[in-house]
Amino acid sequence: MSTGTTNWIVASGQIWKLYVAGAGFAGSLVCFTIALFALGWGGGEFMGMTACGIFLACATFVWLTAVLRCPHCLAKLVWTMVSTRPHSSWLIDLAALDRCPVCNRGLIRVGRSHP
């Protein structure tokens, strides 16, 4: 039985989106790491791997911005938080949300409605 203390991302069934975004950001980090080692190899991989890393990181962020939404009004919560909060705290504020900043409805359902 849920006590209502779970994070809204988990409670709304959107945690898989964070896993996909984490994989995308990890992939871009791998590209940047390979690019760094490519400098020592003397090959031409540096520019290609750097470009792939930048593209993957940007595409992942744009995707996450588009898909992580309020379950009620479908507001893009990542973009709302990025555009209204300081750069140092938007991610923490996003995880700590209990109400949608757009429609002001609760993001976590306390209990299930009976049929």
C-alpha beads as a LAMMPS data file, in Angstrom:
LAMMPS data file: protein, C-alpha beads

115 atoms
114 bonds

1 atom types
1 bond types

-500.0 500.0 xlo xhi
-500.0 500.0 ylo yhi
-500.0 500.0 zlo zhi

Masses

1 110.0

Atoms # bond

1 1 1 0.000 0.000 0.000
2 1 1 1.372 3.387 -0.949
3 1 1 1.722 5.988 1.780
4 1 1 1.663 8.938 -0.613
5 1 1 5.301 9.830 0.028
6 1 1 6.572 8.568 -3.305
7 1 1 7.970 10.955 -5.877
8 1 1 5.452 12.275 -8.413
9 1 1 7.516 10.985 -11.340
10 1 1 7.268 7.451 -9.970
11 1 1 3.627 7.865 -8.927
12 1 1 2.580 9.048 -12.392
13 1 1 4.371 6.165 -14.152
14 1 1 6.874 8.408 -15.913
15 1 1 10.072 7.075 -14.306
16 1 1 10.943 5.148 -17.479
17 1 1 11.386 8.483 -19.236
18 1 1 14.139 9.389 -16.775
19 1 1 15.823 6.034 -17.400
20 1 1 15.799 6.654 -21.161
21 1 1 17.156 10.180 -20.628
22 1 1 19.856 8.823 -18.318
23 1 1 20.900 6.348 -21.007
24 1 1 21.031 9.146 -23.578
25 1 1 23.162 11.359 -21.356
26 1 1 25.430 8.410 -20.497
27 1 1 25.827 7.709 -24.217
28 1 1 26.868 11.297 -24.844
29 1 1 29.375 11.038 -21.993
30 1 1 30.828 7.919 -23.627
31 1 1 31.156 9.842 -26.896
32 1 1 33.008 12.670 -25.142
33 1 1 35.296 10.192 -23.371
34 1 1 36.166 8.479 -26.655
35 1 1 36.792 11.892 -28.207
36 1 1 39.192 12.742 -25.380
37 1 1 41.145 9.523 -25.892
38 1 1 41.084 10.090 -29.665
39 1 1 43.272 13.148 -29.157
40 1 1 46.078 10.816 -28.035
41 1 1 45.464 8.314 -30.824
42 1 1 46.121 10.906 -33.508
43 1 1 43.166 9.765 -35.603
44 1 1 40.351 11.842 -36.959
45 1 1 37.761 10.569 -34.497
46 1 1 37.869 13.601 -32.193
47 1 1 35.544 15.850 -34.190
48 1 1 33.136 13.062 -35.073
49 1 1 32.781 11.769 -31.532
50 1 1 32.465 15.295 -30.132
51 1 1 29.717 16.083 -32.641
52 1 1 27.930 12.817 -31.795
53 1 1 28.135 13.591 -28.073
54 1 1 26.761 17.102 -28.517
55 1 1 23.956 15.875 -30.770
56 1 1 22.987 13.030 -28.427
57 1 1 22.989 15.282 -25.344
58 1 1 20.881 17.960 -27.066
59 1 1 18.448 15.429 -28.543
60 1 1 18.046 13.739 -25.159
61 1 1 17.330 17.033 -23.405
62 1 1 14.814 18.117 -26.064
63 1 1 13.097 14.714 -25.871
64 1 1 12.902 14.825 -22.064
65 1 1 11.544 18.365 -22.215
66 1 1 8.803 17.246 -24.590
67 1 1 7.683 14.049 -22.831
68 1 1 7.783 14.686 -19.059
69 1 1 4.352 16.231 -18.529
70 1 1 1.716 16.945 -15.926
71 1 1 -0.776 14.051 -15.953
72 1 1 -3.701 16.508 -15.769
73 1 1 -3.018 19.512 -18.029
74 1 1 -0.127 17.976 -20.040
75 1 1 2.122 20.971 -19.338
76 1 1 5.784 20.386 -20.186
77 1 1 7.171 20.372 -16.662
78 1 1 10.875 20.199 -17.531
79 1 1 10.601 23.285 -19.727
80 1 1 8.483 25.081 -17.125
81 1 1 11.095 24.413 -14.448
82 1 1 14.078 25.275 -16.682
83 1 1 12.521 28.563 -17.746
84 1 1 11.292 29.692 -14.322
85 1 1 13.869 28.411 -11.823
86 1 1 17.569 29.175 -11.279
87 1 1 19.938 26.978 -13.264
88 1 1 21.386 25.569 -10.057
89 1 1 18.087 24.261 -8.665
90 1 1 15.605 23.501 -11.459
91 1 1 16.270 19.749 -11.379
92 1 1 15.888 19.543 -7.597
93 1 1 12.728 21.662 -7.764
94 1 1 11.332 19.400 -10.505
95 1 1 11.816 16.282 -8.393
96 1 1 10.312 17.987 -5.331
97 1 1 7.127 19.168 -7.046
98 1 1 3.886 18.112 -5.427
99 1 1 1.632 20.400 -7.490
100 1 1 1.752 21.336 -11.147
101 1 1 3.107 24.897 -11.502
102 1 1 0.718 25.472 -14.424
103 1 1 -2.670 24.025 -13.350
104 1 1 -1.952 23.789 -9.583
105 1 1 -3.373 20.257 -9.343
106 1 1 -1.657 17.655 -7.198
107 1 1 0.822 15.510 -9.078
108 1 1 0.629 12.562 -6.659
109 1 1 -2.594 10.673 -6.208
110 1 1 -3.035 9.936 -2.517
111 1 1 -5.427 7.036 -3.004
112 1 1 -7.233 5.146 -5.711
113 1 1 -10.824 5.909 -6.476
114 1 1 -13.169 2.979 -6.077
115 1 1 -15.290 1.899 -9.077

Bonds

1 1 1 2
2 1 2 3
3 1 3 4
4 1 4 5
5 1 5 6
6 1 6 7
7 1 7 8
8 1 8 9
9 1 9 10
10 1 10 11
11 1 11 12
12 1 12 13
13 1 13 14
14 1 14 15
15 1 15 16
16 1 16 17
17 1 17 18
18 1 18 19
19 1 19 20
20 1 20 21
21 1 21 22
22 1 22 23
23 1 23 24
24 1 24 25
25 1 25 26
26 1 26 27
27 1 27 28
28 1 28 29
29 1 29 30
30 1 30 31
31 1 31 32
32 1 32 33
33 1 33 34
34 1 34 35
35 1 35 36
36 1 36 37
37 1 37 38
38 1 38 39
39 1 39 40
40 1 40 41
41 1 41 42
42 1 42 43
43 1 43 44
44 1 44 45
45 1 45 46
46 1 46 47
47 1 47 48
48 1 48 49
49 1 49 50
50 1 50 51
51 1 51 52
52 1 52 53
53 1 53 54
54 1 54 55
55 1 55 56
56 1 56 57
57 1 57 58
58 1 58 59
59 1 59 60
60 1 60 61
61 1 61 62
62 1 62 63
63 1 63 64
64 1 64 65
65 1 65 66
66 1 66 67
67 1 67 68
68 1 68 69
69 1 69 70
70 1 70 71
71 1 71 72
72 1 72 73
73 1 73 74
74 1 74 75
75 1 75 76
76 1 76 77
77 1 77 78
78 1 78 79
79 1 79 80
80 1 80 81
81 1 81 82
82 1 82 83
83 1 83 84
84 1 84 85
85 1 85 86
86 1 86 87
87 1 87 88
88 1 88 89
89 1 89 90
90 1 90 91
91 1 91 92
92 1 92 93
93 1 93 94
94 1 94 95
95 1 95 96
96 1 96 97
97 1 97 98
98 1 98 99
99 1 99 100
100 1 100 101
101 1 101 102
102 1 102 103
103 1 103 104
104 1 104 105
105 1 105 106
106 1 106 107
107 1 107 108
108 1 108 109
109 1 109 110
110 1 110 111
111 1 111 112
112 1 112 113
113 1 113 114
114 1 114 115
